[in-house]
Amino acid sequence: MSSEKSPPLQRDLPAVFGNLGYEVLPFKSTAENVVTWIPKSTRLTVTASPPKGIEATIALTERLAAAGYQVAPHLSARMITDKVQLTEIVTRMKASNVNEVFVVGGDAKEAAGEFRDGYDLLKALDEIGHHFGEVGIGGYPEGHAFISRANLASSLREKSELATYIATQICFDAKTIASWAREVKADGVNLPIRVGMPGAVTRQKLLRISMASGVGDSVNFLKKQQNMFWRFFVPGGYSPDKLVNGLKPFIGQPDNNITDFHVFTFNELEKTEIWRQKSLLRYSK
């Protein structure tokens, strides 16, 4: 794979909202709720959570694929022990006709085995061979609390050679996202960029998910996003439409490779899908 790949650009919001991707959490009720609320045309990714283990992610991916969805598991490097386990995962995904994965370093405090970060896992995937037509990696428009911008840029260049698209961590400032995307393109990384954003998530639902996860995964996730946590817990602090409208002038421009959105649903599937459908109608007028 090569960062020289040119992304297909989507230049209007109806096309974008017709092609949103949703990220879901591997809870017991997730598959049923997805089938109830989410059309088969929607791209799905399944997160990986250290308390639940990588098996929960892979099993839910298999179940959603069997139900007819285009779904990609998060392969968390620090949760996978070695190439043997990785090969088993690849084999299971091929058997389920899963043709996409999203590779992350992961939040486990201790690595389960030989993979320290996402690049280690990407290299291992390349070495053992795989069938995946799409391999996603993460991007950080606002930087990272523990990694310098220079190291982030270097890491992204390395990983981009083994990937086909970038999905960003959450950032609420459209100009910051666009500026970062232009820097990425100028740095020679020519992959499509899906902008990460929360869907129509209520504070109450977010708290319930946090408690259900056992260790507050969702709230911990929000705390890692530099300016995100407070936006959910002040009255009227967050609306997905604000970011969409802010990014509208930048989507599909050749200097940045922003193509669409990657929606963190936090399993608020009904409200997020209703929001998407309303947005699709609004932007199609």
DOSETOR-227831 format. One record per atom (N, C-alpha, C): residue in three letters; x, y negated, z negated. Coordinates in steps of 0.2 Angstrom, whole numbers, padded with zeros to 4 digits, always signed. Layout:
# residues N
AlaXYZ;...
//
This chain:
# residues 285
Met+0004+0006+0000;Met+0000+0000+0000;Met+0004-0006+0000;Ser+0002-0012+0003;Ser+0006-0018+0003;Ser+0002-0024+0002;Ser+0005-0029-0001;Ser+0002-0035-0002;Ser+0001-0039+0004;Glu+0004-0037+0010;Glu+0003-0040+0016;Glu-0004-0039+0019;Lys-0008-0035+0016;Lys-0015-0034+0018;Lys-0019-0040+0018;Ser-0023-0042+0023;Ser-0027-0048+0023;Ser-0034-0046+0021;Pro-0036-0050+0016;Pro-0043-0048+0014;Pro-0049-0050+0018;Pro-0054-0047+0018;Pro-0060-0049+0022;Pro-0063-0055+0018;Leu-0064-0061+0021;Leu-0066-0066+0017;Leu-0074-0067+0018;Gln-0077-0068+0012;Gln-0084-0070+0012;Gln-0085-0077+0011;Arg-0089-0080+0015;Arg-0089-0088+0015;Arg-0095-0091+0012;Asp-0100-0087+0010;Asp-0106-0089+0008;Asp-0109-0086+0002;Leu-0112-0089-0002;Leu-0115-0086-0009;Leu-0120-0080-0008;Pro-0124-0081-0003;Pro-0129-0075-0001;Pro-0125-0068+0000;Ala-0119-0069+0004;Ala-0115-0063+0005;Ala-0112-0061-0002;Val-0109-0066-0006;Val-0106-0064-0012;Val-0111-0061-0017;Phe-0117-0063-0018;Phe-0122-0060-0022;Phe-0125-0054-0020;Gly-0124-0053-0013;Gly-0126-0046-0011;Gly-0121-0041-0012;Asn-0115-0043-0014;Asn-0109-0038-0015;Asn-0106-0039-0022;Leu-0110-0041-0027;Leu-0107-0041-0034;Leu-0105-0034-0036;Gly-0099-0034-0040;Gly-0097-0028-0044;Gly-0099-0029-0051;Tyr-0101-0024-0054;Tyr-0103-0024-0062;Tyr-0098-0019-0065;Glu-0096-0022-0071;Glu-0092-0018-0076;Glu-0097-0016-0081;Val-0097-0009-0083;Val-0101-0006-0088;Val-0096-0003-0094;Leu-0099-0002-0100;Leu-0096+0001-0105;Leu-0098+0008-0106;Pro-0094+0013-0107;Pro-0096+0020-0108;Pro-0100+0022-0114;Phe-0106+0020-0115;Phe-0110+0022-0120;Phe-0115+0028-0118;Lys-0118+0031-0123;Lys-0123+0036-0121;Lys-0128+0034-0117;Ser-0131+0028-0117;Ser-0137+0026-0114;Ser-0135+0023-0107;Thr-0128+0022-0106;Thr-0126+0018-0100;Thr-0129+0021-0093;Ala-0128+0027-0092;Ala-0130+0030-0086;Ala-0138+0029-0084;Glu-0142+0031-0090;Glu-0149+0030-0089;Glu-0151+0023-0087;Asn-0148+0018-0091;Asn-0149+0011-0090;Asn-0147+0008-0083;Val-0141+0011-0080;Val-0139+0009-0074;Val-0144+0012-0069;Val-0146+0018-0069;Val-0151+0021-0064;Val-0157+0017-0064;Thr-0159+0014-0070;Thr-0166+0011-0071;Thr-0165+0004-0068;Trp-0160+0000-0068;Trp-0160-0007-0067;Trp-0155-0008-0061;Ile-0150-0004-0059;Ile-0145-0006-0054;Ile-0146-0003-0048;Pro-0147-0007-0042;Pro-0147-0003-0036;Pro-0141+0000-0034;Lys-0142+0005-0030;Lys-0136+0010-0028;Lys-0131+0006-0024;Ser-0133+0000-0021;Ser-0128-0003-0017;Ser-0123-0007-0021;Thr-0124-0008-0028;Thr-0120-0012-0032;Thr-0113-0008-0034;Arg-0107-0011-0033;Arg-0101-0008-0035;Arg-0101-0008-0043;Leu-0099-0002-0046;Leu-0098-0002-0053;Leu-0091+0000-0055;Thr-0089-0002-0060;Thr-0083+0000-0064;Thr-0084+0002-0071;Val-0081+0007-0073;Val-0082+0009-0080;Val-0076+0008-0084;Thr-0077+0004-0090;Thr-0071+0002-0094;Thr-0068+0008-0098;Ala-0062+0008-0100;Ala-0059+0013-0105;Ala-0058+0010-0112;Ser-0060+0013-0117;Ser-0060+0011-0123;Ser-0056+0016-0128;Pro-0051+0013-0131;Pro-0047+0018-0135;Pro-0051+0022-0140;Pro-0056+0019-0144;Pro-0059+0023-0149;Pro-0063+0029-0145;Lys-0065+0028-0139;Lys-0069+0033-0136;Lys-0065+0038-0131;Gly-0059+0036-0130;Gly-0055+0040-0126;Gly-0056+0040-0118;Ile-0051+0042-0115;Ile-0052+0041-0107;Ile-0057+0046-0105;Glu-0058+0052-0108;Glu-0063+0056-0106;Glu-0070+0053-0105;Ala-0072+0049-0110;Ala-0079+0045-0109;Ala-0079+0041-0103;Thr-0074+0038-0101;Thr-0074+0034-0095;Thr-0074+0039-0089;Ile-0071+0044-0089;Ile-0071+0049-0083;Ile-0077+0052-0082;Ala-0080+0055-0088;Ala-0086+0058-0088;Ala-0092+0054-0085;Leu-0092+0047-0088;Leu-0098+0043-0085;Leu-0097+0041-0078;Thr-0091+0041-0076;Thr-0089+0039-0069;Thr-0092+0045-0064;Glu-0091+0051-0066;Glu-0093+0057-0063;Glu-0101+0057-0063;Arg-0104+0055-0068;Arg-0111+0055-0069;Arg-0114+0050-0064;Leu-0111+0044-0064;Leu-0114+0039-0060;Leu-0113+0040-0052;Ala-0107+0043-0051;Ala-0106+0045-0044;Ala-0111+0050-0042;Ala-0112+0055-0046;Ala-0117+0060-0044;Ala-0124+0057-0043;Ala-0125+0052-0046;Ala-0132+0048-0045;Ala-0132+0044-0039;Gly-0126+0043-0036;Gly-0126+0040-0029;Gly-0123+0033-0029;Tyr-0119+0031-0035;Tyr-0116+0025-0035;Tyr-0109+0025-0033;Gln-0107+0019-0030;Gln-0100+0018-0029;Gln-0097+0016-0035;Val-0093+0020-0038;Val-0090+0018-0045;Val-0083+0020-0046;Ala-0080+0016-0050;Ala-0072+0016-0051;Ala-0071+0016-0058;Pro-0067+0021-0061;Pro-0065+0021-0068;Pro-0059+0017-0069;His-0059+0014-0075;His-0053+0011-0077;His-0048+0016-0079;Leu-0042+0016-0076;Leu-0037+0021-0079;Leu-0032+0017-0083;Ser-0033+0018-0089;Ser-0029+0014-0094;Ser-0022+0018-0096;Ala-0017+0015-0094;Ala-0010+0018-0094;Ala-0009+0021-0101;Arg-0010+0017-0106;Arg-0008+0019-0113;Arg-0013+0024-0116;Met-0018+0026-0112;Met-0022+0031-0115;Met-0021+0038-0111;Ile-0017+0038-0106;Ile-0016+0044-0102;Ile-0009+0047-0104;Thr-0008+0053-0105;Thr-0002+0056-0108;Thr+0004+0057-0103;Asp+0002+0060-0097;Asp+0007+0061-0093;Asp+0005+0062-0086;Lys+0009+0064-0081;Lys+0007+0066-0074;Lys+0002+0072-0073;Val+0003+0076-0078;Val-0002+0082-0078;Val-0009+0080-0079;Gln-0010+0076-0084;Gln-0017+0073-0086;Gln-0019+0069-0080;Leu-0015+0064-0077;Leu-0016+0060-0072;Leu-0018+0064-0066;Thr-0015+0069-0064;Thr-0017+0073-0059;Thr-0023+0076-0059;Glu-0025+0079-0066;Glu-0032+0081-0067;Glu-0037+0076-0066;Ile-0036+0070-0068;Ile-0041+0065-0067;Ile-0042+0063-0059;Val-0036+0063-0056;Val-0037+0062-0048;Val-0041+0067-0045;Thr-0039+0074-0047;Thr-0043+0079-0044;Thr-0050+0079-0046;Arg-0052+0077-0052;Arg-0059+0077-0054;Arg-0063+0071-0050;Met-0059+0065-0049;Met-0062+0060-0045;Met-0063+0062-0038;Lys-0058+0065-0035;Lys-0059+0068-0028;Lys-0065+0072-0027;Ala-0066+0077-0032;Ala-0071+0081-0032;Ala-0078+0078-0032;Ser-0078+0072-0036;Ser-0084+0068-0036;Ser-0085+0063-0031;Asn-0081+0063-0026;Asn-0081+0058-0021;Asn-0080+0051-0023;Val-0076+0050-0028;Val-0074+0043-0031;Val-0068+0041-0028;Asn-0068+0035-0024;Asn-0063+0033-0020;Asn-0060+0027-0022;Glu-0061+0025-0028;Glu-0058+0019-0031;Glu-0056+0019-0038;Val-0051+0016-0040;Val-0049+0016-0047;Val-0047+0009-0049;Phe-0047+0007-0055;Phe-0045+0001-0057;Phe-0040+0002-0063;Val-0033+0000-0062;Val-0028+0002-0066;Val-0026-0004-0071;Val-0026-0002-0077;Val-0025-0007-0082;Val-0019-0004-0087;Gly-0016-0009-0091;Gly-0011-0006-0096;Gly-0015-0003-0102;Gly-0020-0007-0104;Gly-0024-0004-0109;Gly-0022-0008-0116;Asp-0027-0007-0121;Asp-0026-0010-0127;Asp-0024-0005-0133;Ala-0023+0001-0131;Ala-0021+0005-0137;Ala-0014+0003-0140;Lys-0014+0003-0146;Lys-0008+0001-0150;Lys-0002+0005-0148;Glu-0003+0011-0148;Glu+0003+0016-0146;Glu+0001+0019-0140;Ala+0006+0020-0135;Ala+0005+0023-0129;Ala+0004+0031-0131;Ala-0001+0034-0127;Ala-0002+0041-0128;Ala+0003+0046-0126;Gly+0007+0043-0121;Gly+0013+0047-0118;Gly+0018+0043-0114;Glu+0019+0044-0108;Glu+0025+0042-0104;Glu+0023+0035-0101;Phe+0017+0033-0101;Phe+0015+0027-0097;Phe+0015+0021-0102;Arg+0019+0016-0101;Arg+0019+0010-0105;Arg+0014+0005-0103;Asp+0013+0004-0096;Asp+0009-0002-0093;Asp+0006+0001-0087;Gly+0002-0004-0084;Gly-0001-0003-0078;Gly+0004-0001-0072;Tyr+0010-0004-0072;Tyr+0014-0003-0066;Tyr+0017+0005-0067;Asp+0018+0007-0073;Asp+0020+0014-0074;Asp+0015+0019-0071;Leu+0009+0017-0072;Leu+0004+0022-0070;Leu+0003+0021-0062;Leu+0003+0015-0059;Leu+0003+0014-0052;Leu+0008+0018-0049;Lys+0014+0018-0051;Lys+0020+0022-0048;Lys+0019+0029-0049;Ala+0016+0031-0054;Ala+0015+0039-0055;Ala+0009+0041-0050;Leu+0004+0037-0049;Leu-0001+0038-0044;Leu+0002+0039-0037;Asp+0006+0034-0036;Asp+0010+0035-0029;Asp+0014+0041-0028;Glu+0017+0043-0034;Glu+0022+0048-0033;Glu+0018+0055-0033;Ile+0013+0056-0037;Ile+0009+0062-0036;Ile+0005+0062-0030;Gly+0003+0057-0027;Gly-0001+0056-0021;Gly-0009+0056-0023;His-0013+0052-0020;His-0020+0051-0022;His-0024+0049-0015;His-0030+0050-0016;His-0035+0049-0010;His-0038+0042-0011;Phe-0037+0038-0016;Phe-0040+0032-0017;Phe-0039+0027-0011;Gly-0045+0025-0009;Gly-0044+0019-0003;Gly-0044+0012-0007;Glu-0046+0012-0013;Glu-0046+0005-0016;Glu-0043+0006-0023;Val-0038+0002-0025;Val-0034+0002-0031;Val-0034-0005-0034;Gly-0038-0006-0039;Gly-0038-0013-0042;Gly-0033-0014-0047;Ile-0031-0020-0048;Ile-0026-0022-0054;Ile-0029-0029-0056;Gly-0027-0031-0062;Gly-0029-0037-0066;Gly-0025-0043-0064;Gly-0028-0049-0065;Gly-0025-0055-0064;Gly-0027-0060-0070;Tyr-0023-0065-0071;Tyr-0023-0069-0077;Tyr-0023-0076-0075;Pro-0029-0079-0073;Pro-0029-0086-0071;Pro-0026-0091-0077;Glu-0028-0089-0083;Glu-0026-0094-0089;Glu-0019-0091-0092;Gly-0016-0086-0089;Gly-0010-0084-0093;Gly-0012-0078-0098;His-0007-0076-0102;His-0008-0071-0107;His-0005-0073-0113;Ala-0008-0071-0119;Ala-0005-0073-0125;Ala+0002-0071-0127;Phe+0004-0065-0124;Phe+0010-0062-0126;Phe+0015-0062-0120;Ile+0013-0064-0114;Ile+0017-0063-0108;Ile+0018-0069-0105;Ser+0024-0071-0103;Ser+0026-0078-0100;Ser+0023-0078-0093;Arg+0021-0084-0090;Arg+0018-0084-0083;Arg+0023-0081-0078;Ala+0030-0082-0079;Ala+0035-0080-0075;Ala+0034-0072-0074;Asn+0034-0069-0080;Asn+0034-0062-0080;Asn+0027-0059-0078;Leu+0022-0063-0079;Leu+0015-0061-0076;Leu+0015-0061-0068;Ala+0018-0066-0065;Ala+0019-0067-0058;Ala+0023-0061-0055;Ser+0029-0060-0059;Ser+0033-0055-0056;Ser+0030-0048-0057;Ser+0026-0047-0062;Ser+0022-0040-0063;Ser+0017-0040-0057;Leu+0014-0045-0056;Leu+0008-0045-0051;Leu+0011-0043-0044;Arg+0017-0046-0043;Arg+0020-0045-0036;Arg+0022-0037-0036;Glu+0025-0035-0041;Glu+0026-0027-0041;Glu+0020-0023-0040;Lys+0015-0024-0044;Lys+0009-0020-0044;Lys+0005-0021-0037;Ser+0006-0027-0034;Ser+0002-0028-0028;Ser+0004-0024-0023;Glu+0010-0021-0023;Glu+0012-0017-0017;Glu+0009-0010-0018;Leu+0006-0008-0023;Leu+0003-0002-0024;Leu-0005-0003-0025;Ala-0008-0009-0024;Ala-0015-0010-0025;Ala-0018-0013-0019;Thr-0025-0014-0019;Thr-0028-0016-0013;Thr-0032-0022-0015;Tyr-0033-0024-0022;Tyr-0037-0030-0024;Tyr-0035-0032-0031;Ile-0037-0038-0033;Ile-0036-0041-0039;Ile-0043-0043-0042;Ala-0044-0041-0048;Ala-0050-0043-0052;Ala-0047-0047-0058;Thr-0049-0053-0059;Thr-0046-0057-0064;Thr-0050-0056-0071;Gln-0046-0058-0076;Gln-0049-0059-0083;Gln-0053-0065-0083;Ile-0057-0066-0088;Ile-0062-0071-0088;Ile-0059-0078-0089;Cys-0060-0083-0085;Cys-0059-0090-0085;Cys-0065-0094-0083;Phe-0066-0099-0087;Phe-0072-0103-0086;Phe-0071-0109-0081;Asp-0065-0111-0080;Asp-0063-0117-0076;Asp-0062-0115-0069;Ala-0066-0118-0065;Ala-0066-0116-0058;Ala-0059-0119-0055;Lys-0057-0125-0056;Lys-0051-0127-0054;Lys-0045-0124-0056;Thr-0045-0121-0062;Thr-0040-0117-0064;Thr-0039-0111-0060;Ile-0045-0107-0059;Ile-0045-0101-0056;Ile-0043-0102-0048;Ala-0045-0108-0045;Ala-0043-0109-0038;Ala-0036-0111-0038;Ser-0033-0114-0043;Ser-0026-0116-0042;Ser-0022-0110-0043;Trp-0024-0106-0048;Trp-0020-0099-0049;Trp-0020-0095-0043;Ala-0026-0094-0040;Ala-0027-0090-0034;Ala-0022-0093-0028;Arg-0022-0100-0027;Arg-0017-0102-0022;Arg-0010-0101-0024;Glu-0008-0101-0030;Glu-0001-0099-0032;Glu+0000-0092-0031;Val-0005-0087-0032;Val-0004-0080-0030;Val-0003-0079-0023;Lys-0007-0083-0019;Lys-0006-0082-0012;Lys+0000-0085-0009;Ala+0002-0091-0012;Ala+0009-0094-0010;Ala+0015-0089-0012;Asp+0014-0085-0017;Asp+0019-0081-0020;Asp+0020-0075-0016;Gly+0016-0074-0011;Gly+0016-0068-0006;Gly+0012-0062-0008;Val+0007-0063-0013;Val+0002-0058-0014;Val-0004-0059-0010;Asn-0005-0056-0005;Asn-0011-0057-0001;Asn-0016-0052-0002;Leu-0019-0051-0008;Leu-0024-0046-0009;Leu-0031-0050-0011;Pro-0037-0047-0009;Pro-0043-0050-0011;Pro-0043-0051-0018;Ile-0046-0057-0021;Ile-0047-0059-0028;Ile-0054-0059-0030;Arg-0056-0054-0034;Arg-0063-0055-0037;Arg-0063-0058-0044;Val-0066-0063-0045;Val-0066-0067-0051;Val-0070-0064-0056;Gly-0067-0063-0062;Gly-0071-0060-0067;Gly-0075-0065-0071;Met-0081-0063-0073;Met-0085-0068-0076;Met-0091-0063-0080;Pro-0093-0066-0086;Pro-0098-0063-0089;Pro-0105-0063-0085;Gly-0109-0059-0086;Gly-0116-0059-0083;Gly-0121-0063-0088;Ala-0127-0061-0087;Ala-0132-0065-0091;Ala-0132-0061-0098;Val-0127-0062-0102;Val-0126-0059-0108;Val-0129-0063-0114;Thr-0133-0060-0118;Thr-0135-0064-0124;Thr-0130-0063-0130;Arg-0130-0068-0135;Arg-0126-0067-0141;Arg-0128-0061-0145;Gln-0135-0060-0145;Gln-0137-0054-0149;Gln-0135-0048-0146;Lys-0135-0047-0140;Lys-0133-0041-0137;Lys-0126-0040-0137;Leu-0122-0045-0137;Leu-0115-0044-0138;Leu-0113-0042-0145;Leu-0117-0044-0150;Leu-0115-0042-0157;Leu-0117-0035-0157;Arg-0123-0033-0154;Arg-0125-0026-0155;Arg-0120-0021-0152;Ile-0118-0023-0146;Ile-0112-0019-0143;Ile-0106-0018-0147;Ser-0104-0024-0150;Ser-0098-0024-0154;Ser-0099-0019-0160;Met-0105-0019-0163;Met-0106-0014-0169;Met-0106-0007-0166;Ala-0109-0006-0160;Ala-0110+0001-0158;Ala-0103+0004-0156;Ser-0099+0000-0154;Ser-0092+0002-0151;Ser-0088+0005-0157;Gly-0090+0003-0163;Gly-0086+0006-0169;Gly-0081+0001-0172;Val-0077-0002-0167;Val-0072-0006-0169;Val-0072-0013-0167;Gly-0078-0015-0164;Gly-0079-0022-0161;Gly-0075-0023-0155;Asp-0075-0018-0150;Asp-0071-0019-0144;Asp-0073-0025-0140;Ser-0080-0027-0140;Ser-0082-0032-0136;Ser-0080-0039-0139;Val-0081-0040-0145;Val-0078-0046-0148;Val-0071-0047-0148;Asn-0067-0041-0149;Asn-0060-0041-0148;Asn-0058-0043-0141;Phe-0062-0041-0136;Phe-0061-0043-0129;Phe-0062-0050-0128;Leu-0067-0053-0131;Leu-0069-0060-0130;Leu-0063-0064-0134;Lys-0061-0062-0139;Lys-0055-0066-0143;Lys-0049-0066-0139;Lys-0048-0061-0135;Lys-0042-0061-0130;Lys-0042-0066-0125;Gln-0049-0068-0123;Gln-0049-0073-0118;Gln-0049-0080-0121;Gln-0044-0084-0119;Gln-0042-0089-0123;Gln-0047-0094-0125;Asn-0052-0095-0121;Asn-0057-0100-0122;Asn-0064-0097-0122;Met-0065-0091-0122;Met-0071-0088-0121;Met-0076-0087-0127;Phe-0073-0085-0133;Phe-0077-0082-0139;Phe-0082-0088-0141;Trp-0079-0094-0142;Trp-0083-0099-0144;Trp-0089-0101-0139;Arg-0088-0100-0133;Arg-0093-0101-0128;Arg-0100-0097-0129;Phe-0099-0091-0132;Phe-0104-0087-0133;Phe-0108-0088-0140;Phe-0104-0092-0144;Phe-0107-0092-0151;Phe-0108-0100-0153;Val-0109-0104-0148;Val-0112-0111-0149;Val-0118-0111-0145;Pro-0123-0115-0147;Pro-0130-0115-0143;Pro-0129-0118-0136;Gly-0131-0114-0131;Gly-0131-0116-0124;Gly-0124-0116-0122;Gly-0120-0112-0124;Gly-0113-0113-0123;Gly-0111-0110-0116;Tyr-0115-0105-0114;Tyr-0113-0101-0108;Tyr-0118-0100-0103;Ser-0117-0101-0097;Ser-0121-0099-0091;Ser-0117-0097-0085;Pro-0119-0091-0082;Pro-0115-0089-0077;Pro-0115-0094-0071;Asp-0121-0097-0070;Asp-0121-0102-0064;Asp-0116-0107-0064;Lys-0114-0110-0070;Lys-0109-0115-0070;Lys-0103-0113-0066;Leu-0100-0107-0067;Leu-0094-0105-0064;Leu-0095-0104-0057;Val-0101-0101-0055;Val-0103-0099-0048;Val-0103-0106-0044;Asn-0106-0111-0047;Asn-0107-0117-0043;Asn-0100-0121-0043;Gly-0096-0120-0048;Gly-0089-0123-0048;Gly-0085-0120-0043;Leu-0085-0113-0042;Leu-0081-0110-0037;Leu-0084-0110-0030;Lys-0090-0112-0029;Lys-0093-0112-0022;Lys-0088-0115-0017;Pro-0085-0121-0018;Pro-0081-0124-0012;Pro-0075-0120-0011;Phe-0073-0115-0015;Phe-0066-0112-0015;Phe-0067-0105-0012;Ile-0073-0102-0012;Ile-0074-0095-0010;Ile-0073-0094-0003;Gly-0069-0089-0001;Gly-0068-0088+0006;Gly-0063-0092+0010;Gln-0060-0097+0006;Gln-0055-0101+0009;Gln-0048-0097+0010;Pro-0045-0098+0015;Pro-0039-0094+0017;Pro-0033-0096+0013;Asp-0033-0101+0009;Asp-0027-0103+0005;Asp-0027-0099-0002;Asn-0033-0096-0004;Asn-0033-0093-0010;Asn-0035-0086-0011;Asn-0039-0083-0006;Asn-0041-0076-0005;Asn-0046-0074-0011;Ile-0050-0079-0013;Ile-0056-0078-0018;Ile-0061-0075-0013;Thr-0064-0069-0015;Thr-0069-0066-0011;Thr-0076-0066-0014;Asp-0076-0064-0021;Asp-0082-0063-0024;Asp-0081-0062-0031;Phe-0086-0060-0035;Phe-0086-0060-0042;Phe-0086-0052-0045;His-0082-0052-0051;His-0083-0045-0054;His-0086-0047-0061;Val-0092-0044-0062;Val-0096-0046-0068;Val-0096-0042-0073;Phe-0093-0044-0079;Phe-0093-0041-0085;Phe-0100-0041-0088;Thr-0104-0035-0088;Thr-0111-0035-0090;Thr-0111-0034-0098;Phe-0106-0031-0101;Phe-0107-0029-0108;Phe-0113-0025-0109;Asn-0115-0021-0104;Asn-0121-0017-0103;Asn-0128-0021-0104;Glu-0128-0027-0103;Glu-0134-0031-0102;Glu-0136-0031-0095;Leu-0138-0025-0093;Leu-0139-0023-0086;Leu-0146-0026-0083;Glu-0151-0026-0087;Glu-0157-0029-0085;Glu-0157-0036-0083;Lys-0155-0040-0088;Lys-0154-0047-0088;Lys-0149-0049-0082;Thr-0144-0046-0082;Thr-0139-0047-0077;Thr-0141-0046-0070;Glu-0145-0041-0069;Glu-0147-0039-0062;Glu-0153-0044-0060;Ile-0157-0046-0065;Ile-0162-0051-0064;Ile-0159-0057-0062;Trp-0154-0059-0065;Trp-0150-0065-0064;Trp-0147-0065-0056;Arg-0144-0059-0055;Arg-0142-0058-0048;Arg-0147-0059-0043;Gln-0153-0056-0044;Gln-0158-0056-0039;Gln-0161-0063-0038;Lys-0161-0067-0043;Lys-0164-0074-0043;Lys-0159-0078-0039;Ser-0152-0077-0041;Ser-0147-0081-0038;Ser-0147-0079-0030;Leu-0148-0073-0028;Leu-0148-0071-0021;Leu-0153-0075-0018;Leu-0159-0075-0021;Leu-0165-0079-0017;Leu-0163-0086-0017;Arg-0160-0089-0022;Arg-0159-0096-0023;Arg-0154-0098-0017;Tyr-0149-0094-0017;Tyr-0143-0096-0012;Tyr-0145-0094-0005;Ser-0150-0090-0004;Ser-0152-0088+0003;Ser-0157-0094+0006;Lys-0159-0098+0002;Lys-0164-0103+0005;Lys-0160-0108+0009;
//
